[in-house]
Structure formats: C-alpha cells, structure tokens
C-alpha cells in the first residue's frame, strides 16, 4: 500500500510538538541534564525556497546532522545549527568548552544529539501511524549555505520546525527539517 505523502506530511506537522517533547525527555535521560525543546514555528516549504533562504544569508556556515528513515514512507530528518549554537550545545552536553571548528569528538557528540532527536521524532511518528520507522546512523556535514543539504527535486515539500533548545541555562535555536524521499532520490 502506497502512503499518501501529503497526508503524512500534514500529520507530521501537527505532531512536531510531541516529537520535541519526546526528544527533550530522551536527551535529558541520555545526559542527566535538564533539556527542553519547543517549536517556535512549523512550516511546509518547497525545497528550492529553503535552499534560496540559506544561500541568501551572509556568512551562512552551518552544521547539519542528517539521518534517513524508512517506514510508512522514506524520509530524511536534518538538524541545522549555526557554528556558535553547535558549539554551545556540544559544550553544555559535554560539560566543557569546545572550540570551533568542532573537532572529531565534538562532531560525534553533535551526531549523537541528532540521533536522539531524530529517533525521538520517529518514535512519536511510529506511535501515531502504527508503523515502525528505522533510522540510519546520522552524518554530520559542515559548509556554507545549501552545500550541507542532500539534493531533492526543487518542488519537493519540506517540513521546517524552528526549535528552541534549552539546557542548563543555555537557550539556543536550531531547525529540524523533515523531507519525504521519493524512490530514486535516496
């Protein structure tokens, strides 16, 4: 049975809040720190619009944590952070200051944050849809603008959640992208 991608995206948009709550609990359990996450906004945009937005930003260096998921539909979950927000998040999680660019250990910590957040979202989605979603190992990339993104068709719809991350006195922002992947785009 072929899933209706538009319907799935619509439902995903409505359950981003519970996904962030589950991610907060999972990060708190993993680290022993007090994590909370909340959505500032959830929007569905075309892939080209998103690429143009990031390419238009001056000094638009980003860290992206990218994981694939298969289940009812195939999708990618991508967490995006500025270098400074990546550094602050990893420093807080590791309990020590880290520098930029992030070294191998810091990149591994950022990947684990992406893994926990992405898997928490997938668990909420699995409960709602009654389907298992299997994640891949997350990959971290760093670069300017849209160079950190996988390629999709320009008219591909992407769900963008602007998220606030709060952990032990630190508040920072990031974005969580959810994009269905069509066969052949993987």
N, C-alpha and C positions, 0 to 999 in steps of 0.2 A: 504494500500500500504506500503510495507516494504522499508525503506530508505536504500540506499547503504552507509554503514558506511564509507568505504574507500573514496568515493566521498565527503561525508560530511566532513570528517577529512581534506581532501585536500583543500576544500574551507575554512574551519575554519582557516587553516594555513595561507591562503592568506589574511584573514581579521582581523588578530590579531592586526595590526597597528591601524585600525579604532576602534577596541574594546578598545585599550588602550587610544585612544583619547577621546572616549565617557566616559571611566572611569575617565579620568582626569577632564573633564567638570563636571561630577556628583560629584566627591569628592570636587571640588572647590565650587560648589553650596552648598553642604552639610555643609562644614566647613567655608566658607568665606576666605579660604587660597588659595594661588596660587599653584595648583597641576599640574604637567606634568608627563606623563609616556611615555616611549618609549621602543621598543623592541631592545635588543642587538642581539638576535638570536632567531629563531623559528625552532625547530627540531622535527621530529617524531621519537620516540624511542620505543623499546619494554619495557614493564613493568619491566621485570627481570633486564634489563640493568640499568634502573633508580634505582631500589632497591639496586643493587650492588654498584652503584655510591655513594648513600647516606650511605650505611653501611661501605664503604671503607674509608670514611672521618674520620680523627681523631677528637674527640670532636665534633661530628656531631649532637648536640642538635638542634632541630628545633621547630618552632611554625608553625602549619598548620591550615588554615581555609578551611573547606571543605563544599561545598554545592552541592546538587543534582539538576539536572534539567531534566524535561521531556518535550517532544515536538516531533519534527520530529524523533529524537532518544532520548534515555535517556543518560545522561552523568553526570560526576562529574567535578566540577571545584574546584581546590585546589590551594590556595595561600600558598607559603612557604617562611619563613623568618628565618634567624638566630635569636637567642635571642636578640643580640645587635641591629640588624636592626628592629626587632619588637618593642623594647623599644624606639628607636629613632623615629620611625613612630608614635607610640602612643603618645609619649611626645610632638611631634610637633603638632599633631592633637588636643591634649587636652590643649596645651598651658602651660604645667607644666611638670617638670621632673618626670618620673616614674621609679621605680626600677625593678630589676629582682629578682626572677621570677615575671612575671606580676601578679598583683592582680586581683580580680574579675571585678573591674571597667575597668581596662586596657584590660583584656581579652574581655570584652564586646565591647570596642572601636575597638579592632582588628577584632572582628567578624563583626562589622558594616562596617569596611573598606572592608573586604572580601565580604560582602553582596552587597555593592555599586559596587565594581569592577566586581564581578560575574554577577550581574544583568545588568550592562552596556554591558558586553560581550554578554549576552543573548539577549539584545535589538538589538544589531547590527546583530547578527545571525538571529533573527526573521525577521528583515527587509530584509535581503538577501534571506532567504529561504521562506519568506511569510508564516511562521508558528510561532505560539506562543510557547515560551519555558517558563515553570513555574519553578521557583527556590524554594528550601526548605529553612528553617531557617538555617543559617550557624552554624557549630560546630567547636570549636577550640580545637585542641589537642596539647600537648607538649610532646616531648620524644626524644629518640636517634634514629638517622638514620631512617630506614624504619618502625619503630614502629608507626609513626604518620600517615601512609598511610592505606587506606582501601585495602582489598585484591582483586586482579584481577588475571585472568589467566596469566601465565608468558609470553605468546606470545602476550598478549593484547598490541595494539599500543596506545601510549600516545603522545599528542602534548605538548611540553615543550617550553614555552616562557620565556626567560631570560629578565627580565624587570628592567629598571631604574625608580625609583620613585624620583621625585624632588619636594620638598615642602619647601617654605620659607627658602632657604639657605641650606637645607639638601638634600644630594643625597645619596640614598641607593639602594641596589639591592634586588630583590626577584624573585621567579619563579612562573609562573602560569601554572598549568597542566590542560589539558582538556582530559578526558578519556571517550570514549563511554562505556556505561554499557550494557552488554548483559543481557537478561532476566535470572533470577536466580542468577546473581552476585550482585543484589541490596540488 
